[in-house]
């Protein structure tokens, strides 16, 4: 017996208000949802850990350790994993720094404030180089994404504060440029 692939069509399911992919045979709705990015602004003795990307997009530009949350993974565990994958850094998460929305990319980004556990790090497979930067030495013109700018500035804004609500996109900014 051969099994055929379902035929999906774009349609507005009953009770919904937007087009979705719907199986024309059984009515299954294939919901497409945003991607979750997890990461952290990692500091050590007042300096910030940045990774020079070895992969596209934005290869060669600097970023914080961050990436996509995996299926069945807690968000905080994903941030810890990303720091290890990109910077071979063991980190201690402090608190959620920010929640950023990038609608053009269908992303929600959860960014933590974190400390480097032992001051040790090295480039992982997705990084060409990993370095600690003093605030005045951060390569602002070579940061990979708008949300990296936001996260670094938000880290600076709450540096030394123990109690703050997670921050979000700066007014009027959506990460589109």
N, C-alpha and C positions, 0 to 999 in steps of 0.2 A: 504494500500500500504506500503510495507516495503522498506526502503531505505538502500542500501548497501554502505559500506565504500569504498572510492576510493582506487584503487590499485596504489601504488607508486613504481616506479622503478628508479634505478640509471641510468642516461643518461646525455649526453651532449646536452643541448637544442640548437636549431639553433641560431647561432650568439654568442654563449658562448664558453668558452675555458676550462671548467672544469665540472666534473660530479656534478649533482644536483639530488634531489628527484623530479621526474616528474610524474604527474598523467597520467597513461596509457590510461585513458578514455578521459579526456578533455585537457590534455597538461599543466595544471597548474604547475608552478614551485614553489616548496617550498624552498625558499632561507633560508639558515641557516646563521645567522650573529653573530658577536661577542657580548659578554655580556659587558655592561658598568658598571664599579664599580665607585662609587663616595664616597669621604671621605675628611677628613681634618686633618691637623696637628694643633691641638688646643693648644694655650699657655695661661698661666695666670701668671703674675708676673715673667716671665722668666722661668717658668717650663712648661713641656709638659704633656698633658693629655693622658694617655694610659689606655686601657681596657684589662683585662684578659679574654680571650674568654671562654664562658660557652658552646659553641657549636663546633661541628666538622666542618671543619677540624681544626687541631691544637688547640684543647681544652686545656686550661690551659696556653697558650702562650699569650704574650702581643701584642697588635695591636693598631693602631690609629682607631678612629671611622670611619668605612667605610662599604659599602655593595652595593648590586646591585641596580641600578636605576630602578624605577618602570615604567610601561607603562604610558604614558601621563604625565610624571613628568619632569620638568625642572631639568637639572643637578645640579644647585646650590641649588635648593629646596631639592633634594635628599641628598646632603651632610649635609644640616641642619637637615633633618629628621633622618639620620643615627646617628648624634651626640646625638639627643634626645633619639632614640631607645636604643642605646648601653650605653650611659653615662648620660642620663637624664640631658644633658647639653644644655643650650641655648647658641648659638654661633653667632658671627658676622663674616661673611666671609670677608676677606681682598682682596685677589686676587688669581687667579689660580696659584698654585705652580708648578705643574708638570702634564705631560701626560705620563703615562707608558704603554708599550705594553708587554703583556705576551702571545705570540702566542700559546704556548703549551696548554694554558687554553682558548684560544680564548677570551681574555679579553683586554679591553682598560680601563685604570684607570685614572680618573680625580681627582686630589688631590688639595685641596685648603689650603691656609694659613688662619688661623682663630684665633679669640680671644674668650675666655670664657666670656660670657656677664656679669655674676655676681659672678663668683667664686664658684658657686654651681653646684654639680654634684652628681650622685649616680649610682650604677649599675642598668642597665636595664636588661630585660629578657635574652639577649644574652651575658651578662657579669657576671663573678663571682665576679669581683672586679674592681674598677676604682680608679686611683691615679694620682696625679701630681708628676712628676719626674724632679729633677734638671738634667741638661745635664750629669753630671758625675755619676749620679745614675741610668740612664736608663739601664734596664736589657738586654743588647745587645745580650747575648747568648740565651735569652728566647723570642726573638721577633718572631712573627708567620710567617712572609713572607719576602722574599727579598725586596719587594717594600716598606715595613715598614722601613727597613734600609735606602733605598734610600730616602724616603720622609723625614725622620728625618735629614739625612745629608744635603739634599737640603734645608730644613728649616733653618738649622744652617748656610749654605752658604749664604743665602739671608737675614738673620736676620738683621733688621734695614734698609734694602734697600726698597725704595718705588717703584722703577722702575726696573723690570727685566722681561725677556721673560720666559714663562713656561719652566721648565727643562724637561728632559726625562731620559730614562734608562741610567745608566752609560755605558760607552763604552764596548761593548762585552758582556753585561749582558742582559739576556732575562727572568729572573725570574724562570728559570727551576730548580734551586737548591738553 
